[in-house]
């Protein structure tokens, strides 16, 4: 999840006039609409972009009725994700989120705006801490740390509203860079149900899966540190040579 941070004075950019669209709206026969969010969420940050957000809002409010949002995105700009989340939350109709590939990083924040969140059995969701690039002295680095802390808290707000999990639990999941399959996302409250669900029932907890990069790393390190090489079984070669020398004529 990218965060733009300005830590020193830079020349003022020219006012942006071109819209960088990464979304697509389609009209359905029943009067509803479908929004497709595929690929990176905003190749360029919305931090100082007053054109693209207006274009997205204009497209969103160009029609009425319920909206289905298909998401397959590895994430992107957290400023753009936050604004899209707010626009979808403020939308008058129902917003059904359908994740058919991946909703990672900033894309997972957008998914939290759904009235209902559905995931394909093969889909994945990933949440982690925001990151940025900063240049400067120790004070500038501290500003970057403080800014990232506040960004993380704002993201937790969206996760907390949807899941009902404690802020401490959500913070831990983000620290660990947690990957969830559909069943695990449903179990934790990030999603509501499966797409293409069979008639037998809803997601089974037995098939839920979560992957934590930090947990795996710590587990491997503990195994390496605790491993003691075992003594080789059998007779040493030097002893065998001595025995052979004894029986030589």
Buried (B, 14 or more C-beta within 10 A) or exposed (E): BBBBBEBEEEEEEEEBEEBBEBBEBEEEEEEBBBBBBBEBBBEBBBBEBEEBBEBBBEBBEEEEEBBBBBBBBBBBBBBBBBBBBBBBBEBEEEBBBBBBBBBBBBBBBBBBBBBEBBBBBEBBBBBBBBEBEBEEEEEBEEBBEEBBEEBBEEBBBBBBEBBEBEEEBBBBBBEBBBBBBBBBBBBBBBBBEBBEEEEEEEBEEEEBEBBBEEEEEEEEEEEEEEEEEEEEEEEEEEEEEEEEEEEEE
